[in-house]
């Protein structure tokens, strides 16, 4: 699991404990987690960019758009992988979330403007 608002050594959460800490907080091992799932979201909307299904596997990607009680919007790029287990239950086997990429303008130096030196 890759949460959108996690960073550093705790960016990826391969354990149940780490995933739960992100969603509900209150875990001293994850001091930066305040509980994404309990922030009091007023709306959650998902927009599909693409989906794929083959046999017992499905993949979905798109955006999650979350609005808090004050009207602030958090947009998250998301992808999920699903697989049916032996009993036919749909299980999440992969989840990635990140904030949308925001390119920054590159600084142009005087040297770059002057061109190559031969």
Protein Blocks (a to p, Z undefined) as FASTA:
>chain_A
ZZfkbghjllpacbfklmmmmmngoifklmmbgojmlnopabdcdddfbdcdehjbccdd
dddddddfkopacdddddddddddfkopacdfbdcdddddddddddddfklmnopaZZ
